[in-house]
């Protein structure tokens, strides 16, 4: 018995195929809209994402303003879900609009609003430390909370004495004394020896202090330099500028 095959005109077939293609495009568009912003991250992003999950500390350059941020891998409409404690809105008002996070080009960490507009872009300057800059607001630093907590018990008495500034090649460019006498209520006195390189004299350090495990040099002009411990006698400036700078205890 022969089963009759319904006749379909060529224009009808083309119309049906066009409808199928449109449906496929609509479905693909919906998938793209629901994908997290981090979908554009590089191939190794999965490891980067895992490394970000957890609690981090946001601070300014002086670390006199801090708050806690928790990064999750839960999908949100604008990227991945993020939880900022109440102090963030108080200490850093622009962050009150942050609704999600993701990775952008060149592994840039993005904190975005509900429309995926970047509020703060940060680059990883070292493992567990990101740095970002907003015009007219200064620098923002993001540090893994576990690392931040591990360095909070450092004390200043271990750093009293004579130190040498040097570049990456180890050539001395200045000798400085971190005194145990007070410069003011919050910092200790600092003395530069004659013959210091212009890099040091232009900055003009006048005092120093310890801040959550970091050695901070204070300039009479306002800026600060931060150093973190490399070993028991050597500290390096962070974030590392074009010209690396080390402090070594004599």
PEKA-V728142 format. One record per residue. N is the residue number from 0. RES is the residue in one small letter. OMEGA is omega in degrees with one decimal (* if undefined). Layout:
BEGIN
N_RES_OMEGA, N_RES_OMEGA
END
This chain:
BEGIN
0_x_-178.7, 1_x_178.6, 2_x_-178.3, 3_x_177.6, 4_x_-178.3, 5_x_-179.5, 6_x_176.1, 7_x_-177.9, 8_x_179.1, 9_x_177.2, 10_x_179.4, 11_x_178.4, 12_x_-179.9, 13_x_179.2, 14_x_-179.5, 15_x_178.7, 16_x_177.8, 17_x_179.8, 18_x_179.6, 19_x_180.0, 20_x_179.5, 21_x_179.5, 22_x_179.7, 23_x_179.7, 24_x_178.3, 25_x_179.3, 26_x_179.3, 27_x_178.6, 28_x_178.8, 29_x_177.8, 30_x_-179.2, 31_x_-179.0, 32_x_-177.7, 33_x_179.7, 34_x_-179.9, 35_x_179.6, 36_x_-179.0, 37_x_-179.7, 38_x_-180.0, 39_x_-179.3, 40_x_-179.4, 41_x_-174.9, 42_x_-178.6, 43_x_-175.8, 44_x_-177.5, 45_x_177.1, 46_x_178.6, 47_x_179.4, 48_x_179.9, 49_x_-179.1, 50_x_-178.8, 51_x_-176.4, 52_x_-179.8, 53_x_-174.6, 54_x_-178.9, 55_x_178.4, 56_x_174.2, 57_x_179.4, 58_x_171.7, 59_x_-175.5, 60_x_-177.7, 61_x_-177.5, 62_x_173.4, 63_x_172.1, 64_x_-178.6, 65_x_171.3, 66_x_-176.1, 67_x_179.0, 68_x_177.5, 69_x_178.3, 70_x_177.3, 71_x_176.6, 72_x_175.5, 73_x_-178.5, 74_x_173.9, 75_x_-176.0, 76_x_-177.1, 77_x_-179.2, 78_x_176.5, 79_x_-174.8, 80_x_-177.8, 81_x_-178.5, 82_x_178.8, 83_x_178.1, 84_x_-174.0, 85_x_-178.2, 86_x_-178.0, 87_x_-180.0, 88_x_-179.9, 89_x_-176.8, 90_x_-177.6, 91_x_-174.8, 92_x_180.0, 93_x_-176.8, 94_x_-178.3, 95_x_179.8, 96_x_-179.9, 97_x_-178.5, 98_x_-176.6, 99_x_176.8, 100_x_177.0, 101_x_172.4, 102_x_176.7, 103_x_-179.4, 104_x_178.3, 105_x_177.3, 106_x_177.3, 107_x_176.0, 108_x_-176.5, 109_x_168.0, 110_x_-169.4, 111_x_175.7, 112_x_-175.3, 113_x_178.2, 114_x_179.1, 115_x_174.0, 116_x_-179.1, 117_x_173.8, 118_x_178.3, 119_x_176.1, 120_x_-175.5, 121_x_176.9, 122_x_178.7, 123_x_-178.4, 124_x_173.2, 125_x_-177.9, 126_x_178.8, 127_x_-179.5, 128_x_176.0, 129_x_179.2, 130_x_178.1, 131_x_-177.5, 132_x_171.2, 133_x_-178.1, 134_x_176.8, 135_x_-179.9, 136_x_-178.1, 137_x_-174.4, 138_x_174.5, 139_x_176.8, 140_x_178.6, 141_x_-176.3, 142_x_176.8, 143_x_-173.8, 144_x_180.0, 145_x_178.5, 146_x_-180.0, 147_x_-178.6, 148_x_-177.2, 149_x_-176.5, 150_x_-174.1, 151_x_-175.8, 152_x_177.8, 153_x_-179.4, 154_x_-175.2, 155_x_-172.3, 156_x_178.6, 157_x_-175.1, 158_x_178.2, 159_x_175.8, 160_x_-176.5, 161_x_-178.0, 162_x_178.6, 163_x_170.8, 164_x_174.8, 165_x_176.6, 166_x_-177.0, 167_x_-178.2, 168_x_178.4, 169_x_-179.5, 170_x_-179.4, 171_x_178.6, 172_x_179.8, 173_x_174.0, 174_x_-176.0, 175_x_176.2, 176_x_174.0, 177_x_-171.9, 178_x_177.6, 179_x_176.7, 180_x_-175.1, 181_x_171.1, 182_x_174.6, 183_x_-176.1, 184_x_-173.6, 185_x_-173.6, 186_x_179.3, 187_x_179.6, 188_x_-179.3, 189_x_-179.2, 190_x_175.0, 191_x_174.2, 192_x_178.8, 193_x_174.8, 194_x_-179.4, 195_x_177.5, 196_x_-178.8, 197_x_177.5, 198_x_-178.8, 199_x_-176.2, 200_x_177.1, 201_x_176.9, 202_x_175.6, 203_x_179.0, 204_x_-178.7, 205_x_-177.5, 206_x_179.5, 207_x_176.5, 208_x_172.8, 209_x_179.6, 210_x_177.6, 211_x_175.8, 212_x_178.8, 213_x_174.7, 214_x_-176.1, 215_x_174.1, 216_x_-175.7, 217_x_178.5, 218_x_175.6, 219_x_-178.9, 220_x_177.9, 221_x_-177.9, 222_x_175.7, 223_x_170.8, 224_x_178.7, 225_x_178.9, 226_x_174.3, 227_x_-174.2, 228_x_173.2, 229_x_172.3, 230_x_-172.3, 231_x_-177.5, 232_x_-174.9, 233_x_176.0, 234_x_-179.6, 235_x_-177.7, 236_x_175.2, 237_x_-12.7, 238_x_-175.6, 239_x_-179.4, 240_x_179.6, 241_x_177.6, 242_x_180.0, 243_x_-176.7, 244_x_-179.7, 245_x_171.5, 246_x_-177.8, 247_x_-179.3, 248_x_-179.7, 249_x_*
END
